[in-house]
Every structure is written in C-alpha cells, then in structure tokens.
Amino acid sequence: MRHISRGTNKFCGSCCSDFALEAARSTAEDALLGQTVIRATPDAYATFLARLDAPPQPNEHLHKIMQSTLPWKVK
C-alpha cells in the first residue's frame, strides 16, 4: 500500500500526510452524501416501523409474483 501511496504522492505533488487527509476527507464526504435524512415525529416514526415489521397484505400482484418462475430457472 505504501508504494501505491508514494507513487500517487509523486504524481500529485503532495506529501504523504496531505494525501492521507484528502483521501479521508473524500471518503467521509462520500459517506455523508450517501445518507438520506427523513424527519418524522415519534408517532409517525413508530407507525413507519410498524408497517415495515408487518407482513405484506395478500394481493393479486403479490400472489402472481410469488407464483412466477424465477428468472434464473427459466429454461
């Protein structure tokens, strides 16, 4: 890993600590940008969790999907 970092440092013209800081900053930024914040009241959040935990209600579309042949098993 060090030889890759040193090669990148020479190419970019930065020292090892600058390179490491920039890599850490970039990774942290990517992680934060990948987040979605949803604001909800405690009651709305509890309702949301209850719906996630509840089993799906039977319906025709769900039944059709569950009865269909799996795409990777089609001959």
Secondary structure by P-SEA (a helix, b strand, c coil): caaaaaaaaaaacccaaaaaaaaaaaaaaaaaaabbbbbbcaaaaaaaaaaaaccccccaaaaaaaacccccccc
